[in-house]
Amino acid sequence: MNKKVREKLIEIAKNRDIIFYSDLNIACHLGINLEGDAGGKEIGKILGDISEYELKNKRPPISVLVGLKNTKPFTPSDGFFNLMDELKIRKPKEKNEFLKIRLMNLCYDYWSKH
């Protein structure tokens, strides 16, 4: 697991903020070329590992705070939502927007106390 990325996401959560994939790439000096599918998969793997680690340790998946730059409203990638489905985090019939908001609020609440 990439500890530098996890620490950055904890900082983001404590500030009740969000970050874009490209800005996270720069802030953590990952050096990933996000121009193609390979780069998206690479950063997605890093974030997926962090999400799984957080969930296994009874914490919300802080990678929900990382989103696509050119979307409004702010939203994580499809890969994030697919992972949440694989890990059975989504409630029955819960739409992406509600899942995102629920998980973001859980992150903000948890990290504001830790």
N, CA, C and O atoms as a printed pandas DataFrame, in Angstrom:
     atom_number atom_name residue_name chain_id  residue_number  x_coord  y_coord  z_coord
0              1         N          MET        A               1    0.835   -1.173    0.000
1              2        CA          MET        A               1    0.000    0.000    0.000
2              3         C          MET        A               1    0.888    1.247    0.000
3              4         O          MET        A               1    1.935    1.292    0.646
4              5         N          ASN        A               2    0.437    2.243   -0.738
5              6        CA          ASN        A               2    1.189    3.490   -0.836
6              7         C          ASN        A               2    0.850    4.387    0.367
7              8         O          ASN        A               2   -0.216    5.001    0.416
8              9         N          LYS        A               3    1.764    4.447    1.320
9             10        CA          LYS        A               3    1.538    5.199    2.556
10            11         C          LYS        A               3    1.459    6.699    2.316
11            12         O          LYS        A               3    0.711    7.400    2.998
12            13         N          LYS        A               4    2.228    7.194    1.347
13            14        CA          LYS        A               4    2.216    8.624    1.047
14            15         C          LYS        A               4    0.833    9.059    0.546
15            16         O          LYS        A               4    0.321   10.104    0.947
16            17         N          VAL        A               5    0.246    8.258   -0.322
17            18        CA          VAL        A               5   -1.089    8.565   -0.844
18            19         C          VAL        A               5   -2.113    8.474    0.285
19            20         O          VAL        A               5   -2.980    9.340    0.407
20            21         N          ARG        A               6   -2.019    7.439    1.104
21            22        CA          ARG        A               6   -2.955    7.287    2.223
22            23         C          ARG        A               6   -2.873    8.491    3.162
23            24         O          ARG        A               6   -3.903    9.025    3.574
24            25         N          GLU        A               7   -1.673    8.914    3.498
25            26        CA          GLU        A               7   -1.496   10.074    4.379
26            27         C          GLU        A               7   -2.092   11.339    3.760
27            28         O          GLU        A               7   -2.691   12.151    4.466
28            29         N          LYS        A               8   -1.931   11.508    2.454
29            30        CA          LYS        A               8   -2.504   12.667    1.767
30            31         C          LYS        A               8   -4.029   12.618    1.832
31            32         O          LYS        A               8   -4.679   13.640    2.050
32            33         N          LEU        A               9   -4.595   11.433    1.643
33            34        CA          LEU        A               9   -6.051   11.303    1.689
34            35         C          LEU        A               9   -6.597   11.544    3.093
35            36         O          LEU        A               9   -7.680   12.109    3.247
36            37         N          ILE        A              10   -5.870   11.128    4.099
37            38        CA          ILE        A              10   -6.280   11.405    5.481
38            39         C          ILE        A              10   -6.280   12.913    5.728
39            40         O          ILE        A              10   -7.193   13.449    6.357
40            41         N          GLU        A              11   -5.254   13.583    5.230
41            42        CA          GLU        A              11   -5.189   15.049    5.348
42            43         C          GLU        A              11   -6.392   15.696    4.663
43            44         O          GLU        A              11   -7.004   16.613    5.209
44            45         N          ILE        A              12   -6.727   15.213    3.464
45            46        CA          ILE        A              12   -7.880   15.725    2.710
46            47         C          ILE        A              12   -9.156   15.510    3.525
47            48         O          ILE        A              12   -9.985   16.413    3.637
48            49         N          ALA        A              13   -9.309   14.315    4.092
49            50        CA          ALA        A              13  -10.512   13.992    4.874
50            51         C          ALA        A              13  -10.616   14.875    6.114
51            52         O          ALA        A              13  -11.700   15.355    6.447
52            53         N          LYS        A              14   -9.507   15.086    6.787
53            54        CA          LYS        A              14   -9.517   15.917    7.996
54            55         C          LYS        A              14   -9.883   17.369    7.675
55            56         O          LYS        A              14  -10.443   18.078    8.511
56            57         N          ASN        A              15   -9.561   17.796    6.463
57            58        CA          ASN        A              15   -9.900   19.158    6.013
58            59         C          ASN        A              15  -11.278   19.223    5.349
59            60         O          ASN        A              15  -11.686   20.274    4.855
60            61         N          ARG        A              16  -11.988   18.093    5.344
61            62        CA          ARG        A              16  -13.311   17.998    4.715
62            63         C          ARG        A              16  -13.251   18.500    3.267
63            64         O          ARG        A              16  -14.063   19.320    2.839
64            65         N          ASP        A              17  -12.284   17.992    2.544
65            66        CA          ASP        A              17  -12.003   18.468    1.197
66            67         C          ASP        A              17  -12.101   17.307    0.203
67            68         O          ASP        A              17  -12.479   16.193    0.565
68            69         N          ILE        A              18  -11.758   17.586   -1.037
69            70        CA          ILE        A              18  -11.672   16.591   -2.105
70            71         C          ILE        A              18  -10.367   16.850   -2.854
71            72         O          ILE        A              18   -9.721   17.879   -2.657
72            73         N          ILE        A              19   -9.988   15.901   -3.718
73            74        CA          ILE        A              19   -8.814   16.086   -4.567
74            75         C          ILE        A              19   -9.068   15.363   -5.888
75            76         O          ILE        A              19   -9.772   14.354   -5.933
76            77         N          PHE        A              20   -8.494   15.886   -6.941
77            78        CA          PHE        A              20   -8.619   15.253   -8.251
78            79         C          PHE        A              20   -7.469   14.267   -8.459
79            80         O          PHE        A              20   -6.392   14.419   -7.881
80            81         N          TYR        A              21   -7.712   13.270   -9.284
81            82        CA          TYR        A              21   -6.695   12.252   -9.562
82            83         C          TYR        A              21   -5.383   12.894  -10.005
83            84         O          TYR        A              21   -4.312   12.522   -9.528
84            85         N          SER        A              22   -5.471   13.852  -10.911
85            86        CA          SER        A              22   -4.253   14.481  -11.432
86            87         C          SER        A              22   -3.513   15.251  -10.337
87            88         O          SER        A              22   -2.283   15.241  -10.298
88            89         N          ASP        A              23   -4.250   15.911   -9.456
89            90        CA          ASP        A              23   -3.614   16.659   -8.368
90            91         C          ASP        A              23   -2.997   15.716   -7.332
91            92         O          ASP        A              23   -1.948   16.019   -6.764
92            93         N          LEU        A              24   -3.639   14.586   -7.090
93            94        CA          LEU        A              24   -3.081   13.589   -6.178
94            95         C          LEU        A              24   -1.790   13.019   -6.759
95            96         O          LEU        A              24   -0.813   12.811   -6.041
96            97         N          ASN        A              25   -1.799   12.773   -8.053
97            98        CA          ASN        A              25   -0.615   12.278   -8.765
98            99         C          ASN        A              25    0.564   13.232   -8.558
99           100         O          ASN        A              25    1.682   12.796   -8.285
100          101         N          ILE        A              26    0.307   14.527   -8.689
101          102        CA          ILE        A              26    1.349   15.545   -8.523
102          103         C          ILE        A              26    1.752   15.677   -7.059
103          104         O          ILE        A              26    2.941   15.679   -6.741
104          105         N          ALA        A              27    0.767   15.787   -6.162
105          106        CA          ALA        A              27    1.041   16.020   -4.741
106          107         C          ALA        A              27    1.866   14.897   -4.116
107          108         O          ALA        A              27    2.682   15.131   -3.226
108          109         N          CYS        A              28    1.641   13.679   -4.595
109          110        CA          CYS        A              28    2.346   12.519   -4.019
110          111         C          CYS        A              28    3.528   12.071   -4.872
111          112         O          CYS        A              28    4.134   11.034   -4.601
112          113         N          HIS        A              29    3.854   12.845   -5.898
113          114        CA          HIS        A              29    4.996   12.554   -6.775
114          115         C          HIS        A              29    4.942   11.130   -7.322
115          116         O          HIS        A              29    5.941   10.410   -7.317
116          117         N          LEU        A              30    3.750   10.735   -7.797
117          118        CA          LEU        A              30    3.579    9.371   -8.291
118          119         C          LEU        A              30    4.183    9.184   -9.681
119          120         O          LEU        A              30    4.635    8.091  -10.022
120          121         N          GLY        A              31    4.191   10.239  -10.474
121          122        CA          GLY        A              31    4.769   10.158  -11.807
122          123         C          GLY        A              31    3.990    9.272  -12.765
123          124         O          GLY        A              31    4.563    8.709  -13.698
124          125         N          ILE        A              32    2.684    9.145  -12.541
125          126        CA          ILE        A              32    1.842    8.310  -13.401
126          127         C          ILE        A              32    1.344    9.143  -14.575
127          128         O          ILE        A              32    0.859   10.258  -14.389
128          129         N          ASN        A              33    1.464    8.599  -15.783
129          130        CA          ASN        A              33    0.926    9.251  -16.968
130          131         C          ASN        A              33   -0.563    8.926  -17.028
131          132         O          ASN        A              33   -0.946    7.794  -17.324
132          133         N          LEU        A              34   -1.396    9.916  -16.747
133          134        CA          LEU        A              34   -2.837    9.695  -16.686
134          135         C          LEU        A              34   -3.530    9.882  -18.037
135          136         O          LEU        A              34   -4.758    9.913  -18.109
136          137         N          GLU        A              35   -2.750   10.004  -19.092
137          138        CA          GLU        A              35   -3.311   10.231  -20.424
138          139         C          GLU        A              35   -4.055    9.016  -20.973
139          140         O          GLU        A              35   -4.976    9.177  -21.773
140          141         N          GLY        A              36   -3.682    7.818  -20.566
141          142        CA          GLY        A              36   -4.322    6.629  -21.129
142          143         C          GLY        A              36   -4.908    5.724  -20.064
143          144         O          GLY        A              36   -4.881    6.032  -18.873
144          145         N          ASP        A              37   -5.437    4.604  -20.519
145          146        CA          ASP        A              37   -6.058    3.644  -19.608
146          147         C          ASP        A              37   -5.071    3.074  -18.601
147          148         O          ASP        A              37   -5.437    2.827  -17.452
148          149         N          ALA        A              38   -3.833    2.861  -19.009
149          150        CA          ALA        A              38   -2.837    2.253  -18.116
150          151         C          ALA        A              38   -2.615    3.112  -16.873
151          152         O          ALA        A              38   -2.523    2.584  -15.765
152          153         N          GLY        A              39   -2.530    4.415  -17.046
153          154        CA          GLY        A              39   -2.329    5.313  -15.914
154          155         C          GLY        A              39   -3.518    5.313  -14.973
155          156         O          GLY        A              39   -3.351    5.334  -13.753
156          157         N          GLY        A              40   -4.712    5.290  -15.534
157          158        CA          GLY        A              40   -5.919    5.225  -14.717
158          159         C          GLY        A              40   -5.972    3.945  -13.913
159          160         O          GLY        A              40   -6.366    3.946  -12.747
160          161         N          LYS        A              41   -5.574    2.856  -14.539
161          162        CA          LYS        A              41   -5.550    1.570  -13.827
162          163         C          LYS        A              41   -4.497    1.576  -12.727
163          164         O          LYS        A              41   -4.706    1.013  -11.652
164          165         N          GLU        A              42   -3.363    2.216  -13.003
165          166        CA          GLU        A              42   -2.280    2.257  -12.014
166          167         C          GLU        A              42   -2.688    3.048  -10.767
167          168         O          GLU        A              42   -2.491    2.586   -9.643
168          169         N          ILE        A              43   -3.250    4.230  -10.969
169          170        CA          ILE        A              43   -3.674    5.013   -9.807
170          171         C          ILE        A              43   -4.891    4.365   -9.147
171          172         O          ILE        A              43   -5.061    4.446   -7.930
172          173         N          GLY        A              44   -5.729    3.726   -9.951
173          174        CA          GLY        A              44   -6.880    3.006   -9.415
174          175         C          GLY        A              44   -6.467    1.859   -8.514
175          176         O          GLY        A              44   -7.116    1.594   -7.502
176          177         N          LYS        A              45   -5.391    1.178   -8.875
177          178        CA          LYS        A              45   -4.877    0.075   -8.046
178          179         C          LYS        A              45   -4.387    0.605   -6.704
179          180         O          LYS        A              45   -4.670    0.018   -5.660
180          181         N          ILE        A              46   -3.658    1.709   -6.731
181          182        CA          ILE        A              46   -3.164    2.325   -5.493
182          183         C          ILE        A              46   -4.339    2.686   -4.593
183          184         O          ILE        A              46   -4.330    2.385   -3.399
184          185         N          LEU        A              47   -5.350    3.333   -5.170
185          186        CA          LEU        A              47   -6.502    3.774   -4.390
186          187         C          LEU        A              47   -7.358    2.597   -3.936
187          188         O          LEU        A              47   -7.909    2.613   -2.836
188          189         N          GLY        A              48   -7.466    1.583   -4.778
189          190        CA          GLY        A              48   -8.223    0.388   -4.409
190          191         C          GLY        A              48   -7.593   -0.328   -3.226
191          192         O          GLY        A              48   -8.294   -0.783   -2.322
192          193         N          ASP        A              49   -6.269   -0.427   -3.235
193          194        CA          ASP        A              49   -5.565   -1.047   -2.104
194          195         C          ASP        A              49   -5.831   -0.285   -0.812
195          196         O          ASP        A              49   -6.030   -0.884    0.245
196          197         N          ILE        A              50   -5.831    1.039   -0.908
197          198        CA          ILE        A              50   -6.086    1.875    0.277
198          199         C          ILE        A              50   -7.524    1.684    0.755
199          200         O          ILE        A              50   -7.767    1.556    1.955
200          201         N          SER        A              51   -8.472    1.665   -0.175
201          202        CA          SER        A              51   -9.879    1.463    0.199
202          203         C          SER        A              51  -10.075    0.131    0.913
203          204         O          SER        A              51  -10.751    0.059    1.939
204          205         N          GLU        A              52   -9.479   -0.917    0.363
205          206        CA          GLU        A              52   -9.611   -2.236    0.980
206          207         C          GLU        A              52   -8.974   -2.253    2.367
207          208         O          GLU        A              52   -9.528   -2.841    3.296
208          209         N          TYR        A              53   -7.834   -1.624    2.510
209          210        CA          TYR        A              53   -7.153   -1.547    3.796
210          211         C          TYR        A              53   -8.028   -0.817    4.819
211          212         O          TYR        A              53   -8.178   -1.274    5.952
212          213         N          GLU        A              54   -8.594    0.302    4.418
213          214        CA          GLU        A              54   -9.447    1.075    5.326
214          215         C          GLU        A              54  -10.667    0.262    5.745
215          216         O          GLU        A              54  -11.008    0.217    6.927
216          217         N          LEU        A              55  -11.309   -0.366    4.804
217          218        CA          LEU        A              55  -12.509   -1.140    5.114
218          219         C          LEU        A              55  -12.188   -2.327    6.030
219          220         O          LEU        A              55  -12.953   -2.623    6.948
220          221         N          LYS        A              56  -11.071   -3.000    5.787
221          222        CA          LYS        A              56  -10.669   -4.120    6.645
222          223         C          LYS        A              56  -10.396   -3.663    8.067
223          224         O          LYS        A              56  -10.511   -4.446    9.011
224          225         N          ASN        A              57  -10.031   -2.387    8.221
225          226        CA          ASN        A              57   -9.743   -1.831    9.538
226          227         C          ASN        A              57  -10.910   -1.006   10.088
227          228         O          ASN        A              57  -10.737   -0.156   10.961
228          229         N          LYS        A              58  -12.098   -1.283    9.552
229          230        CA          LYS        A              58  -13.348   -0.676   10.044
230          231         C          LYS        A              58  -13.396    0.843    9.885
231          232         O          LYS        A              58  -13.964    1.550   10.718
232          233         N          ARG        A              59  -12.787    1.330    8.797
233          234        CA          ARG        A              59  -12.831    2.752    8.476
234          235         C          ARG        A              59  -13.433    2.911    7.078
235          236         O          ARG        A              59  -13.355    1.997    6.257
236          237         N          PRO        A              60  -14.030    4.068    6.812
237          238        CA          PRO        A              60  -14.603    4.290    5.481
238          239         C          PRO        A              60  -13.511    4.405    4.412
239          240         O          PRO        A              60  -12.378    4.777    4.718
240          241         N          PRO        A              61  -13.853    4.087    3.165
241          242        CA          PRO        A              61  -12.875    4.139    2.075
242          243         C          PRO        A              61  -12.548    5.569    1.648
243          244         O          PRO        A              61  -13.326    6.204    0.936
244          245         N          ILE        A              62  -11.393    6.070    2.087
245          246        CA          ILE        A              62  -11.060    7.479    1.846
246          247         C          ILE        A              62  -10.790    7.807    0.378
247          248         O          ILE        A              62  -10.684    8.977    0.012
248          249         N          SER        A              63  -10.681    6.787   -0.454
249          250        CA          SER        A              63  -10.476    7.081   -1.881
250          251         C          SER        A              63  -11.725    7.672   -2.527
251          252         O          SER        A              63  -11.669    8.117   -3.674
252          253         N          VAL        A              64  -12.852    7.686   -1.815
253          254        CA          VAL        A              64  -14.049    8.345   -2.320
254          255         C          VAL        A              64  -13.809    9.844   -2.482
255          256         O          VAL        A              64  -14.557   10.522   -3.187
256          257         N          LEU        A              65  -12.780   10.355   -1.838
257          258        CA          LEU        A              65  -12.480   11.790   -1.890
258          259         C          LEU        A              65  -11.644   12.177   -3.103
259          260         O          LEU        A              65  -11.274   13.340   -3.260
260          261         N          VAL        A              66  -11.344   11.199   -3.966
261          262        CA          VAL        A              66  -10.567   11.452   -5.183
262          263         C          VAL        A              66  -11.520   11.363   -6.367
263          264         O          VAL        A              66  -12.239   10.377   -6.530
264          265         N          GLY        A              67  -11.514   12.408   -7.193
265          266        CA          GLY        A              67  -12.467   12.431   -8.291
266          267         C          GLY        A              67  -11.899   12.913   -9.605
267          268         O          GLY        A              67  -10.739   13.309   -9.716
268          269         N          LEU        A              68  -12.756   12.862  -10.580
269          270        CA          LEU        A              68  -12.429   13.273  -11.946
270          271         C          LEU        A              68  -12.523   14.788  -12.060
271          272         O          LEU        A              68  -13.471   15.396  -11.561
272          273         N          LYS        A              69  -11.550   15.390  -12.711
273          274        CA          LYS        A              69  -11.460   16.853  -12.776
274          275         C          LYS        A              69  -12.572   17.487  -13.605
275          276         O          LYS        A              69  -13.065   18.556  -13.244
276          277         N          ASN        A              70  -12.969   16.875  -14.680
277          278        CA          ASN        A              70  -13.900   17.520  -15.605
278          279         C          ASN        A              70  -15.336   17.040  -15.451
279          280         O          ASN        A              70  -16.082   17.001  -16.430
280          281         N          THR        A              71  -15.737   16.672  -14.229
281          282        CA          THR        A              71  -17.120   16.271  -14.008
282          283         C          THR        A              71  -17.758   17.159  -12.950
283          284         O          THR        A              71  -17.128   17.538  -11.963
284          285         N          LYS        A              72  -18.999   17.474  -13.180
285          286        CA          LYS        A              72  -19.771   18.234  -12.191
286          287         C          LYS        A              72  -21.089   17.508  -12.046
287          288         O          LYS        A              72  -21.748   17.258  -13.056
288          289         N          PRO        A              73  -21.508   17.156  -10.845
289          290        CA          PRO        A              73  -20.803   17.387   -9.597
290          291         C          PRO        A              73  -19.574   16.488   -9.477
291          292         O          PRO        A              73  -19.382   15.557  -10.261
292          293         N          PHE        A              74  -18.752   16.790   -8.481
293          294        CA          PHE        A              74  -17.568   15.989   -8.195
294          295         C          PHE        A              74  -17.953   14.514   -8.108
295          296         O          PHE        A              74  -18.947   14.157   -7.475
296          297         N          THR        A              75  -17.153   13.662   -8.754
297          298        CA          THR        A              75  -17.442   12.227   -8.687
298          299         C          THR        A              75  -16.170   11.407   -8.864
299          300         O          THR        A              75  -15.302   11.764   -9.660
300          301         N          PRO        A              76  -16.060   10.311   -8.124
301          302        CA          PRO        A              76  -14.957    9.373   -8.356
302          303         C          PRO        A              76  -15.152    8.670   -9.706
303          304         O          PRO        A              76  -16.180    8.843  -10.361
304          305         N          SER        A              77  -14.178    7.895  -10.104
305          306        CA          SER        A              77  -14.266    7.174  -11.374
306          307         C          SER        A              77  -15.201    5.973  -11.254
307          308         O          SER        A              77  -15.588    5.571  -10.157
308          309         N          ASP        A              78  -15.548    5.417  -12.398
309          310        CA          ASP        A              78  -16.360    4.199  -12.413
310          311         C          ASP        A              78  -15.654    3.073  -11.668
311          312         O          ASP        A              78  -16.304    2.238  -11.039
312          313         N          GLY        A              79  -14.322    3.050  -11.736
313          314        CA          GLY        A              79  -13.553    2.016  -11.041
314          315         C          GLY        A              79  -13.803    2.029   -9.540
315          316         O          GLY        A              79  -13.844    0.973   -8.909
316          317         N          PHE        A              80  -13.969    3.213   -8.965
317          318        CA          PHE        A              80  -14.270    3.314   -7.538
318          319         C          PHE        A              80  -15.612    2.650   -7.242
319          320         O          PHE        A              80  -15.723    1.851   -6.313
320          321         N          PHE        A              81  -16.621    2.981   -8.028
321          322        CA          PHE        A              81  -17.954    2.432   -7.790
322          323         C          PHE        A              81  -17.977    0.922   -8.025
323          324         O          PHE        A              81  -18.656    0.188   -7.307
324          325         N          ASN        A              82  -17.240    0.466   -9.026
325          326        CA          ASN        A              82  -17.149   -0.981   -9.272
326          327         C          ASN        A              82  -16.528   -1.699   -8.078
327          328         O          ASN        A              82  -16.986   -2.770   -7.681
328          329         N          LEU        A              83  -15.485   -1.101   -7.512
329          330        CA          LEU        A              83  -14.844   -1.706   -6.345
330          331         C          LEU        A              83  -15.803   -1.739   -5.161
331          332         O          LEU        A              83  -15.859   -2.736   -4.441
332          333         N          MET        A              84  -16.548   -0.675   -4.953
333          334        CA          MET        A              84  -17.506   -0.651   -3.842
334          335         C          MET        A              84  -18.564   -1.740   -4.026
335          336         O          MET        A              84  -19.020   -2.344   -3.055
336          337         N          ASP        A              85  -18.949   -1.984   -5.284
337          338        CA          ASP        A              85  -19.894   -3.076   -5.564
338          339         C          ASP        A              85  -19.263   -4.435   -5.275
339          340         O          ASP        A              85  -19.889   -5.299   -4.662
340          341         N          GLU        A              86  -18.021   -4.619   -5.719
341          342        CA          GLU        A              86  -17.315   -5.884   -5.468
342          343         C          GLU        A              86  -17.187   -6.159   -3.974
343          344         O          GLU        A              86  -17.290   -7.303   -3.531
344          345         N          LEU        A              87  -16.961   -5.096   -3.202
345          346        CA          LEU        A              87  -16.778   -5.235   -1.757
346          347         C          LEU        A              87  -18.104   -5.177   -0.994
347          348         O          LEU        A              87  -18.132   -5.218    0.236
348          349         N          LYS        A              88  -19.210   -5.079   -1.759
349          350        CA          LYS        A              88  -20.559   -5.066   -1.196
350          351         C          LYS        A              88  -20.793   -3.920   -0.205
351          352         O          LYS        A              88  -21.382   -4.110    0.859
352          353         N          ILE        A              89  -20.321   -2.741   -0.577
353          354        CA          ILE        A              89  -20.482   -1.543    0.243
354          355         C          ILE        A              89  -21.777   -0.802   -0.116
355          356         O          ILE        A              89  -22.366   -0.118    0.721
356          357         N          ARG        A              90  -22.201   -0.949   -1.354
357          358        CA          ARG        A              90  -23.405   -0.250   -1.818
358          359         C          ARG        A              90  -24.650   -0.874   -1.172
359          360         O          ARG        A              90  -24.776   -2.094   -1.075
360          361         N          LYS        A              91  -25.561    0.001   -0.734
361          362        CA          LYS        A              91  -26.844   -0.465   -0.221
362          363         C          LYS        A              91  -27.731   -0.850   -1.405
363          364         O          LYS        A              91  -27.513   -0.362   -2.514
364          365         N          PRO        A              92  -28.728   -1.718   -1.194
365          366        CA          PRO        A              92  -29.606   -2.115   -2.308
366          367         C          PRO        A              92  -30.207   -0.894   -3.006
367          368         O          PRO        A              92  -30.761   -0.002   -2.364
368          369         N          LYS        A              93  -30.086   -0.877   -4.326
369          370        CA          LYS        A              93  -30.639    0.163   -5.201
370          371         C          LYS        A              93  -30.051    1.560   -4.963
371          372         O          LYS        A              93  -30.611    2.551   -5.431
372          373         N          GLU        A              94  -28.937    1.644   -4.249
373          374        CA          GLU        A              94  -28.313    2.946   -3.987
374          375         C          GLU        A              94  -27.615    3.453   -5.248
375          376         O          GLU        A              94  -26.779    2.754   -5.820
376          377         N          LYS        A              95  -27.950    4.639   -5.672
377          378        CA          LYS        A              95  -27.339    5.236   -6.862
378          379         C          LYS        A              95  -25.946    5.770   -6.515
379          380         O          LYS        A              95  -25.640    6.038   -5.354
380          381         N          ASN        A              96  -25.108    5.917   -7.551
381          382        CA          ASN        A              96  -23.734    6.380   -7.356
382          383         C          ASN        A              96  -23.654    7.660   -6.535
383          384         O          ASN        A              96  -22.832    7.765   -5.625
384          385         N          GLU        A              97  -24.500    8.626   -6.850
385          386        CA          GLU        A              97  -24.445    9.918   -6.163
386          387         C          GLU        A              97  -24.695    9.760   -4.660
387          388         O          GLU        A              97  -24.012   10.385   -3.848
388          389         N          PHE        A              98  -25.658    8.940   -4.297
389          390        CA          PHE        A              98  -25.973    8.738   -2.877
390          391         C          PHE        A              98  -24.890    7.930   -2.179
391          392         O          PHE        A              98  -24.560    8.196   -1.023
392          393         N          LEU        A              99  -24.339    6.951   -2.873
393          394        CA          LEU        A              99  -23.229    6.173   -2.328
394          395         C          LEU        A              99  -22.038    7.095   -2.066
395          396         O          LEU        A              99  -21.425    7.044   -0.999
396          397         N          LYS        A             100  -21.721    7.933   -3.043
397          398        CA          LYS        A             100  -20.605    8.879   -2.908
398          399         C          LYS        A             100  -20.814    9.798   -1.706
399          400         O          LYS        A             100  -19.912    9.952   -0.883
400          401         N          ILE        A             101  -21.978   10.402   -1.598
401          402        CA          ILE        A             101  -22.253   11.333   -0.508
402          403         C          ILE        A             101  -22.200   10.611    0.842
403          404         O          ILE        A             101  -21.635   11.129    1.805
404          405         N          ARG        A             102  -22.782    9.431    0.907
405          406        CA          ARG        A             102  -22.773    8.676    2.165
406          407         C          ARG        A             102  -21.350    8.363    2.606
407          408         O          ARG        A             102  -21.000    8.542    3.773
408          409         N          LEU        A             103  -20.530    7.894    1.666
409          410        CA          LEU        A             103  -19.157    7.528    2.011
410          411         C          LEU        A             103  -18.300    8.753    2.314
411          412         O          LEU        A             103  -17.449    8.707    3.203
412          413         N          MET        A             104  -18.513    9.839    1.591
413          414        CA          MET        A             104  -17.769   11.068    1.877
414          415         C          MET        A             104  -18.083   11.545    3.298
415          416         O          MET        A             104  -17.177   11.913    4.046
416          417         N          ASN        A             105  -19.353   11.539    3.662
417          418        CA          ASN        A             105  -19.734   11.980    5.006
418          419         C          ASN        A             105  -19.150   11.061    6.076
419          420         O          ASN        A             105  -18.714   11.537    7.125
420          421         N          LEU        A             106  -19.135    9.754    5.828
421          422        CA          LEU        A             106  -18.514    8.824    6.772
422          423         C          LEU        A             106  -17.030    9.129    6.939
423          424         O          LEU        A             106  -16.504    9.090    8.052
424          425         N          CYS        A             107  -16.357    9.431    5.833
425          426        CA          CYS        A             107  -14.929    9.776    5.892
426          427         C          CYS        A             107  -14.710   11.044    6.703
427          428         O          CYS        A             107  -13.866   11.082    7.598
428          429         N          TYR        A             108  -15.476   12.077    6.384
429          430        CA          TYR        A             108  -15.312   13.342    7.085
430          431         C          TYR        A             108  -15.594   13.182    8.575
431          432         O          TYR        A             108  -14.863   13.716    9.409
432          433         N          ASP        A             109  -16.650   12.448    8.907
433          434        CA          ASP        A             109  -16.992   12.241   10.316
434          435         C          ASP        A             109  -15.917   11.451   11.036
435          436         O          ASP        A             109  -15.506   11.813   12.138
436          437         N          TYR        A             110  -15.459   10.371   10.415
437          438        CA          TYR        A             110  -14.442    9.526   11.067
438          439         C          TYR        A             110  -13.148   10.312   11.301
439          440         O          TYR        A             110  -12.627   10.352   12.416
440          441         N          TRP        A             111  -12.640   10.935   10.236
441          442        CA          TRP        A             111  -11.328   11.572   10.335
442          443         C          TRP        A             111  -11.352   12.873   11.120
443          444         O          TRP        A             111  -10.301   13.345   11.553
444          445         N          SER        A             112  -12.527   13.465   11.314
445          446        CA          SER        A             112  -12.605   14.661   12.156
446          447         C          SER        A             112  -12.386   14.294   13.634
447          448         O          SER        A             112  -12.068   15.158   14.451
448          449         N          LYS        A             113  -12.559   13.017   13.964
449          450        CA          LYS        A             113  -12.416   12.554   15.351
450          451         C          LYS        A             113  -11.106   11.802   15.606
451          452         O          LYS        A             113  -10.827   11.405   16.737
452          453         N          HIS        A             114  -10.313   11.610   14.564
453          454        CA          HIS        A             114   -9.073   10.819   14.711
454          455         C          HIS        A             114   -7.858   11.577   14.221
455          456         O          HIS        A             114   -6.743   11.058   14.274
